[in-house]
Every structure is written in structure tokens, then in C-alpha cells.
Amino acid sequence: MPLFSWLELIASGLITGGIYALVALGLNLQYGLMRILNIAHGEFLMLGAYLTWMASTTLGVSPLAMVPVSFLVMMALGIVIHRLCFRRLAATSPNLDVFEARGLMVAFGLMFVVQNFASWVWGGDLRGYDYLAAPVSIGGAQFAGNKLLVFGLALLFSGALIVLLRITLLGKGVRALMQSPVGAQLVGIDTARLHPLMFGVGLGLSGMAGALLSMAYTISPAMGEPYTVTALIVITLGGFGSMSGALLGGLLLGVIEALGMHFTNPSLKALLSYTVFIAVLLLRPRGLFSK
């Protein structure tokens, strides 16, 4: 196979993996910090995609301008959902195990509520719009301009979050809570404010990923659930609670899927993902990139 074909194949996997990483970072933040396994996470990706599609097709707003808007709208919605649902669960659950189980059930309910809301408002048809679809040549390989943009922005936002968590006082508080919730509270970190904010940031990242996805792919009310499952696989690869691990895990999974579909069968994409998922759980349950 020519070199430029290898380049196209690996780049295609990295482009997909960049989106995987951005979605997984938000879910990892929620679970690593609050032990909320938000099965509805991908549905807010879908809402971000529909917001961007609507703004682009009906109002003529640039999809790029909708990326921060989708983040802020989903972040605000996330803060409201946390205060209405998960904060109440935390206050009424006798221990962390009960809270996790109840939170999982609430997230399942949210998933179906959001899916049915989207189907009611927009119908079940595939939607999409043209944006920077002209091919770009790099080293003899051809790439759609919108996919290159999606990849670049996904990496930029993922890297910005990781840097934010590493160097800022807010980020240090988040990492302290991930490592030792009791110890962090003893030194004065206010979980009552930090938890809803970070839950909102997690949903904001999902909405941002949806806005990016809508630039290059068709969208539907059912698009969110597969990304939730993929995000779970990614954070298993990278290690629960590890932000840099989620980024590397997303990129790695994207490349594995691209190579596997090329050399086997495109219909085996899900099989490849689940095989990797099971293998990591069995051989390295703490993740490939955990310390």
C-alpha cells in the first residue's frame, strides 16, 4: 500500500479519535470527580449537533461560531440537571455505592427523555449541511477540509482542558477531589460549587463535540448513544480519572478502528471496539496509560 494511503488511513483514525477523546474527557470528568456514570452523555452531543445544524440552516450562523455557544448552552443545562437530579441523589443516598446505582438509573431516564424530545422536535430523518467539504491535499493524501478542522479543534479543546486542570487553582482542586474526596474537603475545597460546575463542563464538552461532528457528518436523534459507549471504552483504555489517558485512548481507538476496518470489514467496527475494551479490562483493568 502506498505511503500516502497509509497516511490517509491513520489520519482518518486520528480524526475520529479526536472526537472520541473530546467526548470521553467530559464523561471522565463526571465519573472521576463525582462517580456519576452518565449514560446520557452522548445525548447532549446530539443536542449540540442539532443546535449547530439549526443555527446554520435557518439563521445562517457559522458552525464555528456555534462551537462555543453549544458548549455554554450544554454547560448551563448540565448545571441545572445536576442541581435538580444528582445533588438530590447525593443528599439522600446512604453511601457512594447507592449513589452510583441511583445515578445510573437517573442517567438512563435522561437518555430516553432527551432522545424522545429530539425525535419529537426534529423527527427521525438524517440532517446535515455543507461546510468546508472541499478536499485538501497533504503529502499526496486527500482530506476533507471540514474533517481536518474538526480534528484540529478537538485536539485544541482537549489539550486546553488538560492544561487547565494541571496549572490552574480550579484544576488543582478538581484533581485533588479525584484523588481523595475526603482529603480535598478537609482542606476546604467546596464540593457544593465544584460538582455542578464540573458536571456542566462535562456536558459542555459533549455539546462542543456535537457541534464539531455536525460540520462533517449527518446527524440524527439516535447518534448520541454509540458515542457514549465509545467514551466508556476510551476512558477504560486511558484509565478512569486520567484526562491525558482519555485523550491518548481516544486517538488510539480511532486508529485501531480505522486499521481494523480497512484490513478486515467495515461492519466489524463495533466488534473491534468491544474486543479492545474486554482485552484491556482483563489484562490491564486500570487502563493502558494509568500510573
C-alpha positions in Angstrom: 0.0 0.0 0.0 1.5 3.4 -1.0 2.7 5.7 1.8 0.0 8.4 1.1 -2.6 5.7 1.5 -1.2 4.8 5.0 -1.2 8.5 5.8 -4.9 8.8 4.8 -5.8 5.7 6.8 -4.0 6.7 10.0 -5.2 10.4 9.7 -8.8 9.2 9.3 -8.4 7.2 12.5 -6.9 10.2 14.3 -9.7 12.5 13.1 -12.3 10.1 14.5 -10.2 9.6 17.7 -10.1 13.3 18.3 -13.9 13.4 18.7 -13.8 10.3 20.8 -11.3 11.9 23.1 -13.3 15.1 23.5 -16.5 13.2 24.4 -14.6 10.9 26.7 -13.0 13.8 28.6 -16.3 15.1 29.6 -17.6 11.7 30.8 -14.3 11.0 32.6 -14.6 14.3 34.4 -18.0 13.5 35.6 -17.2 10.0 36.7 -13.8 10.6 38.0 -14.9 13.6 40.1 -18.5 12.7 41.2 -18.8 9.0 40.4 -21.7 9.8 38.0 -21.7 7.3 35.2 -23.7 9.5 32.8 -25.1 7.1 30.3 -27.0 10.1 28.8 -23.7 11.9 28.0 -23.9 11.3 24.2 -27.5 12.7 24.0 -26.1 16.1 24.8 -23.6 15.7 22.0 -26.7 15.1 19.8 -28.3 18.3 21.1 -25.2 20.3 20.4 -25.2 18.9 16.9 -28.8 19.9 16.3 -28.3 23.4 17.7 -25.5 23.9 15.3 -27.5 22.5 12.4 -30.5 24.7 13.2 -28.4 27.8 13.5 -26.6 27.1 10.3 -29.5 26.2 8.1 -32.2 28.6 9.4 -30.3 31.6 10.7 -27.1 31.4 8.6 -24.8 31.4 11.6 -21.4 29.9 11.0 -20.9 26.5 12.6 -17.6 27.7 14.0 -19.5 30.4 15.9 -21.8 27.7 17.3 -19.0 25.7 18.9 -18.6 28.0 22.0 -22.4 28.6 22.0 -23.1 24.8 22.1 -20.6 24.5 25.0 -22.2 27.2 27.0 -25.8 26.1 26.4 -25.0 22.4 27.3 -22.9 23.6 30.3 -25.8 25.6 31.7 -28.1 22.7 31.1 -25.7 20.4 32.9 -25.6 22.7 35.9 -29.4 22.7 36.1 -29.6 18.9 35.7 -27.0 18.3 38.4 -28.8 20.6 40.8 -32.3 19.1 40.1 -31.2 15.4 40.0 -27.8 14.4 41.1 -27.4 16.8 44.0 -30.7 15.4 45.5 -29.4 11.9 45.0 -26.2 12.7 46.8 -28.1 14.1 49.7 -30.5 11.2 50.1 -28.1 8.2 49.3 -26.7 6.5 52.4 -23.3 5.7 50.7 -21.4 6.1 47.4 -22.4 2.7 46.0 -26.1 3.5 46.4 -25.5 6.9 44.8 -23.7 5.4 41.8 -26.5 2.9 41.3 -29.3 5.5 41.6 -27.3 8.0 39.4 -27.0 5.3 36.7 -30.8 4.8 36.7 -31.4 8.6 36.5 -29.0 8.8 33.6 -30.8 6.1 31.8 -34.0 8.0 32.2 -32.4 11.2 31.0 -31.1 9.4 27.9 -34.6 8.3 26.8 -36.1 11.7 27.7 -33.6 13.6 25.5 -33.8 11.1 22.7 -37.6 11.2 22.5 -37.6 15.0 22.8 -35.2 15.3 19.8 -37.4 12.8 17.8 -40.5 14.8 18.7 -39.0 18.2 17.8 -36.8 17.3 14.7 -38.1 13.9 13.6 -36.1 10.8 12.9 -34.6 11.8 9.5 -30.9 12.3 8.9 -29.9 16.0 8.8 -26.8 17.8 7.6 -25.3 20.8 5.8 -22.3 21.5 3.7 -19.4 23.2 5.3 -15.8 23.3 4.1 -16.2 20.0 2.3 -13.7 20.7 -0.4 -10.7 18.3 -0.4 -7.3 19.4 0.9 -4.1 17.8 -0.3 -1.4 17.0 2.3 1.6 15.0 1.2 -0.3 13.4 -1.7 -3.2 12.4 0.5 -6.6 13.9 0.2 -8.7 15.0 3.2 -12.0 16.9 3.5 -11.3 20.3 4.9 -14.1 20.1 7.5 -12.7 16.9 8.9 -9.3 18.4 9.3 -10.9 21.4 11.1 -12.8 19.1 13.4 -9.6 17.2 14.3 -7.6 20.3 14.9 -10.3 21.9 17.1 -11.0 18.6 19.0 -7.2 18.4 19.9 -7.1 22.1 20.8 -10.0 21.9 23.2 -8.9 18.6 24.7 -5.4 19.9 25.3 -6.8 23.2 26.7 -8.8 21.3 29.3 -5.8 19.1 30.3 -3.6 22.2 30.7 -6.4 24.0 32.7 -6.6 21.0 35.1 -2.8 20.9 35.5 -1.9 24.6 36.1 -4.9 26.5 37.4 -6.1 26.6 41.0 -9.5 25.3 39.9 -7.8 22.4 38.1 -5.8 21.5 41.2 -9.0 21.4 43.2 -10.6 19.1 40.7 -7.6 16.8 40.7 -7.5 16.8 44.5 -11.1 15.7 44.6 -10.5 12.9 42.1 -7.5 11.6 44.2 -9.1 12.0 47.6 -12.6 13.4 48.0 -12.4 13.4 51.8 -8.9 14.9 51.9 -9.9 17.7 49.5 -12.9 18.6 51.6 -10.8 18.7 54.7 -8.6 21.3 53.2 -11.6 23.5 52.3 -12.5 22.6 48.7 -16.2 23.4 48.2 -17.8 20.4 46.5 -21.2 22.1 46.6 -20.0 24.6 44.0 -17.4 22.5 42.2 -19.5 19.4 41.4 -22.3 21.2 39.4 -19.8 23.3 37.6 -17.7 20.4 36.5 -20.8 18.3 35.6 -21.8 21.3 33.4 -18.3 21.5 31.9 -18.5 17.7 31.1 -21.8 18.2 29.2 -20.4 21.4 27.6 -17.6 19.3 26.1 -20.1 16.8 24.7 -22.2 19.7 23.2 -19.0 21.1 21.7 -18.1 17.7 20.2 -21.6 17.6 18.7 -21.2 21.0 17.1 -17.9 19.8 15.5 -19.4 16.5 14.3 -22.3 18.3 12.6 -19.7 20.1 10.3 -18.6 16.8 8.7 -21.3 14.1 9.3 -25.0 13.7 9.2 -26.9 13.8 12.5 -29.9 12.0 13.9 -31.7 11.7 17.3 -30.1 8.3 17.8 -26.5 9.4 17.2 -25.6 10.0 20.8 -25.8 6.5 22.3 -22.9 5.0 20.3 -20.7 7.9 21.3 -21.5 7.2 25.0 -20.5 3.6 24.6 -17.3 4.6 22.8 -16.5 7.2 25.5 -16.7 4.4 28.1 -14.3 2.3 26.1 -11.9 5.2 25.7 -11.8 6.0 29.4 -11.3 2.3 30.1 -8.3 2.4 27.8 -6.9 5.6 29.3 -7.8 4.9 32.9 -10.7 6.2 34.9 -10.0 9.7 36.1 -7.0 10.2 33.8 -7.5 13.2 31.4 -4.4 12.7 29.4 -5.2 9.0 29.3 -8.6 9.8 27.8 -7.0 11.9 25.1 -4.5 9.2 24.2 -7.1 6.4 24.5 -9.4 8.2 22.1 -6.7 8.7 19.4 -5.6 5.1 19.8 -9.1 3.7 19.5 -9.7 5.8 16.4 -6.6 4.4 14.7 -7.3 0.8 15.8 -10.8 1.1 14.3 -9.5 2.7 11.0 -6.9 0.0 10.5 -9.2 -2.8 11.5 -12.0 -1.7 9.2 -9.5 -1.4 6.3 -7.9 -4.8 6.7 -11.0 -6.7 7.7 -14.6 -5.5 7.2 -16.2 -2.1 7.9 -19.1 -3.8 9.6 -16.7 -5.1 12.2 -16.1 -1.7 13.7 -18.2 -2.4 16.9 -16.6 -5.8 17.3 -13.1 -4.3 17.2 -14.0 -1.7 19.8 -15.6 -4.2 22.2 -12.7 -6.7 21.7 -10.2 -3.9 22.7 -12.5 -3.0 25.7 -12.7 -6.5 27.0 -9.0 -7.2 26.5 -8.0 -4.0 28.5 -10.4 -4.9 31.3 -8.9 -8.4 31.5 -5.2 -7.6 31.1 -4.9 -4.1 32.4 -8.0 -3.0 34.3 -6.5 0.3 35.4 -6.0 1.4 31.8 -3.1 1.5 29.4 -1.9 4.9 30.5 -2.6 4.9 34.2 0.3 5.5 36.5 
